[in-house]
Amino acid sequence: MSRILVWFDWLPPSLASTLLLCAAALFALLFSRLITEALPRLPGLRRIAFIHETIGRLQNHVRLLLMIVAASAALPATTGFAPTTIQFLAHFFAFAFIITIGFGLIKAFRFGTDKYLDRIANRAQVDDITVRAHQTQIRILRRLIEITCGVITVGAALMVFESVRQYGVSLFASAGAASLVVGLSARPALSNLIAGIQIAITQPIRMEDMLILNGDWAYVEEINATYVVLRTWDRRRYIVPIAYFLENPFQNWTHSSPSLIGSVFLWLDYQTPVDDVRRLFHEELKACPNWDHDMSSVGCQIADSNAQVISIRLIAGASDANGMWNLCCDLRERMLKRLREELPQSLPRGRTAIVPGAANEPAWPDTLVSPPVNRPMSGGQYNGPDMRPAAR
């Protein structure tokens, strides 16, 4: 480095030292570009897509890391800087080195987990629940690991500076009171972080599970470290603290299996031939594209009745929640059409009965008995209103 510094003797010492550091960083940048561009072209690595993707994802961190190392190696040869400046630059390069290493590891870890999730999702023999279980565990644990690694990286980088290190020592000296204050103030965040770990292990919810929240169908769209994003059928979003799912009961329609059973209620007349309705139901069910062809979940029964109509419940299974909803709507439409065309007497109707009186009873009584209200009576009978003119 001293020989290179001789080239800049005609410049001021500080400017010559600055150019030396820039030259070392530029040389490291050119060398790193040569490595990242030549490495994928080696004969054994040309067809390995993972190597190309890894180099493409981490090449900026590798180049920055080599530049920092080269500048740090050239720093002792700089004689044009004051001792305080050299000390500050040494601390700064150490700070940048730790930050680059830490966040490079986070980026590499995220890339590796993404590749693993893609590999699991592309396996034909793996069922949907297993894929969603792996997605839930990896996404939650990945965020927790990233947060932990980020905090450790920033803390280690700041400890390079003497003032921050002294502050950390004084903070540890009063760790008892500080931990109590921090614990009380950060209790919601810590409870959500712990709840995230519990959900990753026990998995009461998974990615793309269908939940019932406040009467809405909602799908689990994101599971973050402290909250969960739920997507409703009309594209609204619920932002729910992750601890909610450990402290409150909720419905998870796809926890053990995505298949569901839907039910359709038909309110029909008492004259309905139920056997014919069952026949129409089985005929139309076979034509529904969303039916899962599981005969064990098929049924047609009279579920209820009242003074006017009977209630017939039709049940059938579907592969998932969307298929169940579409199956119910399709089956209801098909059955109403067949009932109108083939069994119109089954449609509900209102009835009025006209009952004739006895033979010796007049059709309309000559005298009417007034109801028991406060009005003037004459002989116990009401003779109509007084039509006499008022006295003048």
One Martini backbone bead per residue (centre of mass of N, CA, C, O) as a GRO file, in nm:
protein
  392
    1MET     BB    1   0.054   0.065  -0.017
    2SER     BB    2   0.301   0.258  -0.013
    3ARG     BB    3   0.351   0.250  -0.321
    4ILE     BB    4   0.078   0.373  -0.397
    5LEU     BB    5   0.114   0.638  -0.230
    6VAL     BB    6   0.346   0.759  -0.409
    7TRP     BB    7   0.157   0.849  -0.648
    8PHE     BB    8   0.031   1.085  -0.428
    9ASP     BB    9   0.255   1.309  -0.349
   10TRP     BB   10   0.131   1.569  -0.506
   11LEU     BB   11  -0.068   1.556  -0.283
   12PRO     BB   12  -0.239   1.589  -0.028
   13PRO     BB   13  -0.248   1.378   0.232
   14SER     BB   14  -0.557   1.348   0.270
   15LEU     BB   15  -0.623   1.301  -0.032
   16ALA     BB   16  -0.437   1.057  -0.072
   17SER     BB   17  -0.578   0.874   0.138
   18THR     BB   18  -0.857   0.878   0.009
   19LEU     BB   19  -0.768   0.756  -0.265
   20LEU     BB   20  -0.665   0.492  -0.147
   21LEU     BB   21  -0.936   0.389  -0.042
   22CYS     BB   22  -1.085   0.404  -0.314
   23ALA     BB   23  -0.895   0.211  -0.467
   24ALA     BB   24  -0.940  -0.038  -0.289
   25ALA     BB   25  -1.247  -0.052  -0.333
   26LEU     BB   26  -1.240  -0.070  -0.645
   27PHE     BB   27  -1.075  -0.329  -0.663
   28ALA     BB   28  -1.280  -0.503  -0.505
   29LEU     BB   29  -1.516  -0.461  -0.701
   30LEU     BB   30  -1.383  -0.587  -0.952
   31PHE     BB   31  -1.326  -0.862  -0.822
   32SER     BB   32  -1.622  -0.933  -0.747
   33ARG     BB   33  -1.734  -0.921  -1.036
   34LEU     BB   34  -1.559  -1.149  -1.143
   35ILE     BB   35  -1.669  -1.368  -0.957
   36THR     BB   36  -1.987  -1.340  -1.007
   37GLU     BB   37  -1.949  -1.387  -1.329
   38ALA     BB   38  -1.758  -1.653  -1.337
   39LEU     BB   39  -1.884  -1.873  -1.154
   40PRO     BB   40  -2.143  -1.959  -1.329
   41ARG     BB   41  -1.940  -2.050  -1.584
   42LEU     BB   42  -1.873  -2.301  -1.484
   43PRO     BB   43  -1.909  -2.623  -1.581
   44GLY     BB   44  -2.055  -2.731  -1.301
   45LEU     BB   45  -2.259  -2.447  -1.275
   46ARG     BB   46  -2.453  -2.383  -1.518
   47ARG     BB   47  -2.715  -2.586  -1.432
   48ILE     BB   48  -2.736  -2.438  -1.151
   49ALA     BB   49  -2.982  -2.243  -1.030
   50PHE     BB   50  -2.909  -2.191  -0.731
   51ILE     BB   51  -2.640  -2.045  -0.778
   52HIS     BB   52  -2.749  -1.809  -0.943
   53GLU     BB   53  -2.954  -1.705  -0.729
   54THR     BB   54  -2.755  -1.659  -0.499
   55ILE     BB   55  -2.569  -1.458  -0.641
   56GLY     BB   56  -2.795  -1.254  -0.718
   57ARG     BB   57  -2.885  -1.198  -0.414
   58LEU     BB   58  -2.562  -1.154  -0.280
   59GLN     BB   59  -2.372  -0.959  -0.446
   60ASN     BB   60  -2.393  -0.688  -0.293
   61HIS     BB   61  -2.281  -0.789  -0.021
   62VAL     BB   62  -2.011  -0.896  -0.124
   63ARG     BB   63  -1.903  -0.632  -0.242
   64LEU     BB   64  -1.924  -0.462   0.016
   65LEU     BB   65  -1.742  -0.641   0.191
   66LEU     BB   66  -1.481  -0.618   0.018
   67MET     BB   67  -1.457  -0.311   0.036
   68ILE     BB   68  -1.426  -0.294   0.343
   69VAL     BB   69  -1.176  -0.474   0.368
   70ALA     BB   70  -0.990  -0.309   0.182
   71ALA     BB   71  -1.010  -0.040   0.339
   72SER     BB   72  -0.905  -0.155   0.609
   73ALA     BB   73  -0.627  -0.251   0.496
   74ALA     BB   74  -0.549   0.056   0.396
   75LEU     BB   75  -0.552   0.233   0.659
   76PRO     BB   76  -0.249   0.210   0.777
   77ALA     BB   77  -0.126   0.368   0.509
   78THR     BB   78  -0.251   0.627   0.620
   79THR     BB   79  -0.076   0.949   0.682
   80GLY     BB   80  -0.294   1.200   0.642
   81PHE     BB   81  -0.423   1.129   0.910
   82ALA     BB   82  -0.549   1.154   1.197
   83PRO     BB   83  -0.587   0.962   1.470
   84THR     BB   84  -0.890   1.017   1.506
   85THR     BB   85  -0.971   0.947   1.215
   86ILE     BB   86  -0.865   0.658   1.211
   87GLN     BB   87  -1.043   0.561   1.444
   88PHE     BB   88  -1.314   0.626   1.316
   89LEU     BB   89  -1.276   0.452   1.058
   90ALA     BB   90  -1.241   0.185   1.204
   91HIS     BB   91  -1.520   0.188   1.336
   92PHE     BB   92  -1.683   0.217   1.077
   93PHE     BB   93  -1.588  -0.044   0.937
   94ALA     BB   94  -1.684  -0.232   1.161
   95PHE     BB   95  -1.978  -0.152   1.147
   96ALA     BB   96  -2.022  -0.224   0.843
   97PHE     BB   97  -1.938  -0.520   0.866
   98ILE     BB   98  -2.157  -0.615   1.065
   99ILE     BB   99  -2.403  -0.525   0.905
  100THR     BB  100  -2.345  -0.689   0.647
  101ILE     BB  101  -2.339  -0.968   0.775
  102GLY     BB  102  -2.616  -0.973   0.914
  103PHE     BB  103  -2.802  -0.898   0.661
  104GLY     BB  104  -2.691  -1.123   0.484
  105LEU     BB  105  -2.796  -1.358   0.656
  106ILE     BB  106  -3.092  -1.282   0.638
  107LYS     BB  107  -3.113  -1.302   0.329
  108ALA     BB  108  -3.018  -1.598   0.308
  109PHE     BB  109  -3.241  -1.719   0.488
  110ARG     BB  110  -3.480  -1.625   0.317
  111PHE     BB  111  -3.397  -1.769   0.058
  112GLY     BB  112  -3.394  -2.059   0.171
  113THR     BB  113  -3.695  -2.067   0.265
  114ASP     BB  114  -3.822  -2.010  -0.009
  115LYS     BB  115  -3.710  -2.261  -0.152
  116TYR     BB  116  -3.843  -2.465   0.038
  117LEU     BB  117  -4.137  -2.384  -0.011
  118ASP     BB  118  -4.135  -2.437  -0.316
  119ARG     BB  119  -4.062  -2.736  -0.296
  120ILE     BB  120  -4.310  -2.826  -0.132
  121ALA     BB  121  -4.535  -2.712  -0.328
  122ASN     BB  122  -4.424  -2.897  -0.588
  123ARG     BB  123  -4.525  -3.144  -0.456
  124ALA     BB  124  -4.753  -3.390  -0.536
  125GLN     BB  125  -4.761  -3.576  -0.255
  126VAL     BB  126  -4.840  -3.315  -0.109
  127ASP     BB  127  -5.050  -3.178   0.091
  128ASP     BB  128  -5.205  -2.890   0.184
  129ILE     BB  129  -5.161  -2.900   0.493
  130THR     BB  130  -4.852  -2.940   0.491
  131VAL     BB  131  -4.782  -2.681   0.345
  132ARG     BB  132  -4.920  -2.483   0.546
  133ALA     BB  133  -4.758  -2.573   0.792
  134HIS     BB  134  -4.479  -2.492   0.686
  135GLN     BB  135  -4.543  -2.197   0.631
  136THR     BB  136  -4.613  -2.115   0.918
  137GLN     BB  137  -4.353  -2.193   1.065
  138ILE     BB  138  -4.146  -2.041   0.886
  139ARG     BB  139  -4.263  -1.753   0.895
  140ILE     BB  140  -4.254  -1.710   1.199
  141LEU     BB  141  -3.959  -1.799   1.263
  142ARG     BB  142  -3.826  -1.607   1.064
  143ARG     BB  143  -3.912  -1.342   1.198
  144LEU     BB  144  -3.784  -1.397   1.471
  145ILE     BB  145  -3.495  -1.436   1.366
  146GLU     BB  146  -3.469  -1.161   1.227
  147ILE     BB  147  -3.511  -0.989   1.477
  148THR     BB  148  -3.283  -1.106   1.646
  149CYS     BB  149  -3.052  -1.058   1.444
  150GLY     BB  150  -3.095  -0.752   1.415
  151VAL     BB  151  -3.047  -0.675   1.711
  152ILE     BB  152  -2.764  -0.799   1.737
  153THR     BB  153  -2.630  -0.643   1.509
  154VAL     BB  154  -2.681  -0.355   1.609
  155GLY     BB  155  -2.555  -0.393   1.888
  156ALA     BB  156  -2.270  -0.478   1.789
  157ALA     BB  157  -2.217  -0.224   1.617
  158LEU     BB  158  -2.249  -0.009   1.851
  159MET     BB  159  -2.016  -0.133   2.041
  160VAL     BB  160  -1.773  -0.009   1.889
  161PHE     BB  161  -1.841   0.235   2.034
  162GLU     BB  162  -1.753   0.380   2.325
  163SER     BB  163  -2.013   0.528   2.416
  164VAL     BB  164  -2.205   0.286   2.382
  165ARG     BB  165  -2.054   0.092   2.572
  166GLN     BB  166  -2.093   0.261   2.829
  167TYR     BB  167  -2.399   0.259   2.817
  168GLY     BB  168  -2.428  -0.049   2.840
  169VAL     BB  169  -2.295  -0.078   3.118
  170SER     BB  170  -2.495   0.108   3.270
  171LEU     BB  171  -2.743  -0.056   3.198
  172PHE     BB  172  -2.655  -0.327   3.333
  173ALA     BB  173  -2.636  -0.206   3.623
  174SER     BB  174  -2.969  -0.133   3.580
  175ALA     BB  175  -3.138  -0.403   3.506
  176GLY     BB  176  -3.366  -0.431   3.705
  177ALA     BB  177  -3.536  -0.171   3.646
  178ALA     BB  178  -3.531  -0.186   3.337
  179SER     BB  179  -3.674  -0.462   3.301
  180LEU     BB  180  -3.938  -0.376   3.436
  181VAL     BB  181  -4.014  -0.142   3.249
  182VAL     BB  182  -3.996  -0.294   2.980
  183GLY     BB  183  -4.196  -0.520   3.050
  184LEU     BB  184  -4.445  -0.334   3.094
  185SER     BB  185  -4.436  -0.175   2.816
  186ALA     BB  186  -4.388  -0.466   2.638
  187ARG     BB  187  -4.620  -0.673   2.685
  188PRO     BB  188  -4.779  -0.691   2.414
  189ALA     BB  189  -4.537  -0.766   2.234
  190LEU     BB  190  -4.443  -1.016   2.394
  191SER     BB  191  -4.709  -1.175   2.380
  192ASN     BB  192  -4.710  -1.192   2.068
  193LEU     BB  193  -4.442  -1.339   2.035
  194ILE     BB  194  -4.518  -1.588   2.203
  195ALA     BB  195  -4.770  -1.655   2.037
  196GLY     BB  196  -4.617  -1.710   1.775
  197ILE     BB  197  -4.467  -1.959   1.881
  198GLN     BB  198  -4.719  -2.124   1.954
  199ILE     BB  199  -4.843  -2.126   1.668
  200ALA     BB  200  -4.601  -2.266   1.528
  201ILE     BB  201  -4.641  -2.531   1.699
  202THR     BB  202  -4.966  -2.582   1.719
  203GLN     BB  203  -5.155  -2.467   1.492
  204PRO     BB  204  -5.455  -2.321   1.481
  205ILE     BB  205  -5.320  -2.169   1.241
  206ARG     BB  206  -5.294  -2.112   0.884
  207MET     BB  207  -5.226  -2.079   0.581
  208GLU     BB  208  -5.533  -2.036   0.424
  209ASP     BB  209  -5.727  -2.034   0.634
  210MET     BB  210  -6.071  -2.066   0.736
  211LEU     BB  211  -6.247  -1.813   0.900
  212ILE     BB  212  -6.457  -1.691   1.174
  213LEU     BB  213  -6.518  -1.330   1.185
  214ASN     BB  214  -6.779  -1.156   1.267
  215GLY     BB  215  -6.939  -1.337   1.039
  216ASP     BB  216  -6.684  -1.378   0.857
  217TRP     BB  217  -6.513  -1.468   0.590
  218ALA     BB  218  -6.163  -1.573   0.639
  219TYR     BB  219  -5.831  -1.548   0.531
  220VAL     BB  220  -5.504  -1.637   0.574
  221GLU     BB  221  -5.251  -1.422   0.458
  222GLU     BB  222  -5.091  -1.332   0.729
  223ILE     BB  223  -4.801  -1.412   0.953
  224ASN     BB  224  -4.676  -1.242   1.198
  225ALA     BB  225  -4.520  -1.165   1.491
  226THR     BB  226  -4.797  -0.976   1.601
  227TYR     BB  227  -4.984  -1.037   1.343
  228VAL     BB  228  -5.292  -1.082   1.149
  229VAL     BB  229  -5.403  -1.135   0.814
  230LEU     BB  230  -5.736  -1.099   0.692
  231ARG     BB  231  -5.932  -1.226   0.414
  232THR     BB  232  -6.206  -1.152   0.259
  233TRP     BB  233  -6.433  -1.205   0.005
  234ASP     BB  234  -6.434  -0.865  -0.038
  235ARG     BB  235  -6.123  -0.765   0.032
  236ARG     BB  236  -6.096  -0.741   0.316
  237ARG     BB  237  -5.916  -0.642   0.625
  238TYR     BB  238  -5.784  -0.805   0.907
  239ILE     BB  239  -5.628  -0.681   1.208
  240VAL     BB  240  -5.481  -0.921   1.427
  241PRO     BB  241  -5.379  -1.020   1.707
  242ILE     BB  242  -5.212  -1.309   1.780
  243ALA     BB  243  -5.331  -1.352   2.076
  244TYR     BB  244  -5.633  -1.398   2.004
  245PHE     BB  245  -5.596  -1.716   1.918
  246LEU     BB  246  -5.541  -1.790   2.244
  247GLU     BB  247  -5.800  -1.625   2.397
  248ASN     BB  248  -6.010  -1.708   2.166
  249PRO     BB  249  -6.275  -1.824   2.013
  250PHE     BB  250  -6.286  -2.008   1.694
  251GLN     BB  251  -6.329  -2.069   1.349
  252ASN     BB  252  -6.192  -2.363   1.170
  253TRP     BB  253  -6.258  -2.507   0.853
  254THR     BB  254  -5.926  -2.605   0.786
  255HIS     BB  255  -5.760  -2.772   0.998
  256SER     BB  256  -5.782  -3.091   0.908
  257SER     BB  257  -5.973  -3.017   0.653
  258PRO     BB  258  -6.099  -2.873   0.354
  259SER     BB  259  -6.345  -3.026   0.378
  260LEU     BB  260  -6.705  -2.977   0.330
  261ILE     BB  261  -7.044  -2.928   0.451
  262GLY     BB  262  -7.343  -2.859   0.294
  263SER     BB  263  -7.655  -2.668   0.333
  264VAL     BB  264  -8.007  -2.698   0.226
  265PHE     BB  265  -8.312  -2.514   0.247
  266LEU     BB  266  -8.657  -2.623   0.203
  267TRP     BB  267  -8.972  -2.462   0.170
  268LEU     BB  268  -9.263  -2.661   0.186
  269ASP     BB  269  -9.532  -2.831   0.129
  270TYR     BB  270  -9.738  -3.084   0.259
  271GLN     BB  271  -9.778  -3.208  -0.050
  272THR     BB  272  -9.497  -3.319  -0.059
  273PRO     BB  273  -9.302  -3.551  -0.232
  274VAL     BB  274  -9.020  -3.670  -0.090
  275ASP     BB  275  -8.919  -3.886  -0.289
  276ASP     BB  276  -8.904  -3.694  -0.533
  277VAL     BB  277  -8.701  -3.500  -0.407
  278ARG     BB  278  -8.474  -3.707  -0.380
  279ARG     BB  279  -8.447  -3.768  -0.677
  280LEU     BB  280  -8.375  -3.479  -0.769
  281PHE     BB  281  -8.130  -3.445  -0.591
  282HIS     BB  282  -7.951  -3.675  -0.714
  283GLU     BB  283  -7.956  -3.569  -1.004
  284GLU     BB  284  -7.834  -3.279  -0.947
  285LEU     BB  285  -7.575  -3.358  -0.792
  286LYS     BB  286  -7.425  -3.497  -1.036
  287ALA     BB  287  -7.415  -3.200  -1.193
  288CYS     BB  288  -7.221  -3.093  -0.981
  289PRO     BB  289  -6.890  -2.977  -0.984
  290ASN     BB  290  -6.843  -2.943  -0.649
  291TRP     BB  291  -6.869  -3.227  -0.593
  292ASP     BB  292  -6.697  -3.502  -0.410
  293HIS     BB  293  -6.843  -3.796  -0.421
  294ASP     BB  294  -6.958  -3.830  -0.120
  295MET     BB  295  -7.205  -4.038   0.013
  296SER     BB  296  -7.175  -3.997   0.331
  297SER     BB  297  -7.275  -3.668   0.295
  298VAL     BB  298  -7.559  -3.751   0.198
  299GLY     BB  299  -7.884  -3.570   0.224
  300CYS     BB  300  -8.260  -3.612   0.277
  301GLN     BB  301  -8.460  -3.420   0.506
  302ILE     BB  302  -8.687  -3.358   0.755
  303ALA     BB  303  -8.620  -3.090   0.980
  304ASP     BB  304  -8.904  -2.924   0.968
  305SER     BB  305  -9.208  -2.765   1.112
  306ASN     BB  306  -9.522  -2.601   1.061
  307ALA     BB  307  -9.834  -2.464   0.991
  308GLN     BB  308  -9.742  -2.438   0.668
  309VAL     BB  309  -9.452  -2.587   0.655
  310ILE     BB  310  -9.169  -2.758   0.535
  311SER     BB  311  -8.829  -2.877   0.608
  312ILE     BB  312  -8.567  -2.940   0.377
  313ARG     BB  313  -8.256  -3.108   0.398
  314LEU     BB  314  -7.956  -3.054   0.211
  315ILE     BB  315  -7.661  -3.261   0.177
  316ALA     BB  316  -7.307  -3.189   0.093
  317GLY     BB  317  -6.986  -3.219  -0.043
  318ALA     BB  318  -6.662  -3.048  -0.044
  319SER     BB  319  -6.327  -2.961  -0.087
  320ASP     BB  320  -6.409  -2.659  -0.004
  321ALA     BB  321  -6.533  -2.354   0.073
  322ASN     BB  322  -6.593  -2.255  -0.214
  323GLY     BB  323  -6.730  -2.517  -0.308
  324MET     BB  324  -6.956  -2.513  -0.096
  325TRP     BB  325  -7.092  -2.250  -0.180
  326ASN     BB  326  -7.140  -2.323  -0.480
  327LEU     BB  327  -7.304  -2.579  -0.424
  328CYS     BB  328  -7.543  -2.449  -0.277
  329CYS     BB  329  -7.629  -2.253  -0.499
  330ASP     BB  330  -7.663  -2.461  -0.728
  331LEU     BB  331  -7.864  -2.653  -0.584
  332ARG     BB  332  -8.089  -2.449  -0.529
  333GLU     BB  333  -8.143  -2.371  -0.824
  334ARG     BB  334  -8.207  -2.654  -0.936
  335MET     BB  335  -8.444  -2.730  -0.743
  336LEU     BB  336  -8.636  -2.496  -0.807
  337LYS     BB  337  -8.668  -2.564  -1.103
  338ARG     BB  338  -8.781  -2.857  -1.071
  339LEU     BB  339  -9.025  -2.783  -0.891
  340ARG     BB  340  -9.170  -2.596  -1.094
  341GLU     BB  341  -9.191  -2.816  -1.327
  342GLU     BB  342  -9.277  -3.101  -1.154
  343LEU     BB  343  -9.359  -2.970  -0.842
  344PRO     BB  344  -9.583  -2.732  -0.786
  345GLN     BB  345  -9.730  -2.845  -0.518
  346SER     BB  346  -9.465  -2.781  -0.330
  347LEU     BB  347  -9.519  -2.504  -0.307
  348PRO     BB  348  -9.579  -2.255  -0.117
  349ARG     BB  349  -9.891  -2.175   0.059
  350GLY     BB  350 -10.198  -2.017   0.115
  351ARG     BB  351 -10.482  -2.073   0.333
  352THR     BB  352 -10.854  -2.062   0.300
  353ALA     BB  353 -11.137  -2.113   0.510
  354ILE     BB  354 -11.486  -2.183   0.434
  355VAL     BB  355 -11.743  -2.186   0.680
  356PRO     BB  356 -12.047  -2.286   0.719
  357GLY     BB  357 -12.335  -2.251   0.869
  358ALA     BB  358 -12.618  -2.314   1.000
  359ALA     BB  359 -12.942  -2.364   0.893
  360ASN     BB  360 -13.094  -2.178   1.138
  361GLU     BB  361 -12.877  -1.960   1.066
  362PRO     BB  362 -12.814  -1.663   0.986
  363ALA     BB  363 -12.603  -1.492   0.784
  364TRP     BB  364 -12.698  -1.222   0.944
  365PRO     BB  365 -12.734  -1.051   1.213
  366ASP     BB  366 -12.956  -0.820   1.341
  367THR     BB  367 -12.798  -0.826   1.605
  368LEU     BB  368 -12.549  -0.655   1.791
  369VAL     BB  369 -12.292  -0.711   2.005
  370SER     BB  370 -12.114  -0.538   2.198
  371PRO     BB  371 -11.838  -0.461   2.315
  372PRO     BB  372 -11.643  -0.420   2.612
  373VAL     BB  373 -11.726  -0.095   2.635
  374ASN     BB  374 -11.752   0.254   2.691
  375ARG     BB  375 -12.097   0.282   2.637
  376PRO     BB  376 -12.408   0.347   2.562
  377MET     BB  377 -12.694   0.162   2.678
  378SER     BB  378 -12.996  -0.029   2.557
  379GLY     BB  379 -13.094  -0.307   2.705
  380GLY     BB  380 -12.799  -0.440   2.629
  381GLN     BB  381 -12.809  -0.293   2.345
  382TYR     BB  382 -12.701  -0.199   2.021
  383ASN     BB  383 -12.869   0.062   1.807
  384GLY     BB  384 -12.685   0.264   1.735
  385PRO     BB  385 -12.669   0.570   1.639
  386ASP     BB  386 -12.767   0.895   1.709
  387MET     BB  387 -12.982   1.069   1.460
  388ARG     BB  388 -13.060   1.304   1.610
  389PRO     BB  389 -13.101   1.623   1.634
  390ALA     BB  390 -12.972   1.882   1.762
  391ALA     BB  391 -13.024   2.117   1.984
  392ARG     BB  392 -13.080   2.484   1.955
   0.00000   0.00000   0.00000
